[in-house]
Amino acid sequence: MKMKASQAMVECLKAENIKVVYGYPGAAICPFYDSLMDSGIRHVLVRHEANGGHEASGYARISGKPAVCIATSGPGAVNLITAIATAYADSIPIICITGQVNTDQIGSDVFQEADITGAAEPFVKHSYLVKDAADIPRVFKEAFYIAGTGRPGPVLIDVPMDVQRAEIDFDYPKSVDIRSYKPTTKGNAFQIKRVLSELEKASKPLICIGGGVFASNAQEEINELAHIMNIPVITTMMGISAFSDDDPLFFGMLGMHGVKSANTAVNECDVLFLVGARVGDRAVRTPLALEKTTKILHIDIDPAEIGKNIGADLPLVGDAKYVLRQMIEKAKPQQHDEWIAELNTYRQERVFEPAKAGTVNPRWFIDRLSRAMPDDTVVVADVGQNQIWTATGYHIGKGGRFMTSGGMGTMGYSLPAAIGAKMADPSRTVMAVCGDGSLQMCMMELATAVQHDVKVKVVVMTNNRLGMVRELQTKGYDGRETAVFLDGSPDFIKLAEAYGIKSCRVTDEKSAVEAVKLLRDYDGIALVEVIVDENAATL
Amino acid sequence: MKHTISVLVENHSGVLSRITGLFSRRGFNIESLAVGPTNDPEVSRITIIADGDEHTVEQIEKQLNKLIEVIKVRTLQKDECFARELMMVKLNCPADKRSEIMTIAEMTEAKIVDVTLTTVTLEICARYNKLERFIEIVAPYGIIELVRTGTIAIQKGSESITAKK
């Protein structure tokens, strides 16, 4: 069918069953916006392109499919880079569509021209600069396929204005065949046998789950396998909520900010089974020491992750869901009561020290909040102290979901990602937890939520500090605190009012009860400010 | 340790920059790089000489394989391939030195491609080490200009590195 390429781009999105896109228009992407207008696809006008990328990221994490964000050429595209890098670090499938200046102007530094495919290259799974409009159907089909399969990741499609305006014959390809891209899904049967045999031989086996379990949608499988074989489980920060905190086999998050039971488990185990975890530096600080004392079995869909940060005794390339399914078929029940009993002695009761007047203990509040919210709540932690308090303190119930910018550590991720997540599944409660620093990196998105009536909940932990950096300076720089004071911040309650958002402030236990009610029961956007002691720490 | 890595890639614009970008951002060192089309016009072959230990070379291979447009990556062991570089050298060559230089050219299998009253230009195609020795031999005459390609390599015997459709 003959049509404008811009129309074809819209048809591609329809063919991929895209219902919502997050974007910010500009001259170079106007032909596409013109075609999008009557398409029935919901366009969410974001307030900054990076947030549009994070919104797509939140949407993708909950829907499990690639989500779309849009920006214009030049500054619009360049603003997207932080979101692209954030998605890349956490293997989140997003499709970024950018406008570009006319083909014949590329390279001549015209208004709003930026080499976005060049600039984003280190952070994309793949990218396209479309020079021939006839390539559009193939490029879109490939982009969605590449973003969503294998190890997921962001794919960028840069489309010059004249290409968008060209007339093409549209026919959306039914399948993709890229000879140089064939991700492995099923695990090698022989390796699976060996992994199982190592797990059976182990006296102190341990499973460590990373974000790959969500990418592969293998939560059910990993739960099943762990319970058949009776193996204790810990997670990285990206793996949080793959296991419920109520599960007796679960021993928490490992790492620099992890819990004692998880970190002791890593040090004490004789076989460590890594599932979709890349063993980042914040998770395991001394992988070399660990690989000497422990047998490492490693499943990852990305062969480059196996042996990159930690040497694996047994590598197993494949999609966790398939591989674990294959393992479950052959797995035999094991008995590890002593080992589990030992680990249970490392569990620490949550003790909450009383906070000084006018503040609450952030860990206490998070704990309290998590027990009041519905089990299947999606909680999106930002970056900083709030992230650690939430990661280690938010009690994950059955079906709960925790998300954060784990790899890149991008401040300002929580609110936009929460907006995306809520739009992907409006039936669930979605709550962003951030600090007063991170909120001020994304608070313009409150308008996006209001405009599109996306009923997210926002918890902001105010300590008038960039708390994580403050803590680092206190401990590592002789208490020389610099550039961490957030004086000049607005009154967040008044700010919420200005947006027409219901809000309240928590300064003691009584107001906390009201706040939790507001977050749980109010059918609308709500913001809760929690006043936290400026010296409250994560470590 | 030096490694010879053969990479088959889709002949698309921007592929080379993806590959060199990957080397620089992951901290891999490229000693030499040669790119050219193959008998299949859709496929180019890149030969990279990279420096690094076993772990590094394994990561280079894996990371290269992740690039969507990379079709095949193969590290060639020294004894399983022929490796060649092309070099051209312009030397000072007054009339009384011509016969000397011609003898050197003959002994080293270099070709004389150009002669002027005061210079001679030689072309030689050989392994890296042989070119280094050649430079030593001709240096005393005075090198005016020297230009060489990156190494290209092909497997010995009937084995091949080719792309399937």
Interface residues (C-beta under 8 A of the other chain):
Chain A: T117 G118 E121 P122 K125 H126 L129 I146 I178 R179 S180 Y181 D302 P303 A304 G307 K308
Chain B: V9 E10 G14 S17 R18 G21 R25 H55 E58 Q59 K62 Q63 N65 K66 I68 E69 V70 I71 K72 A163 K164 K165
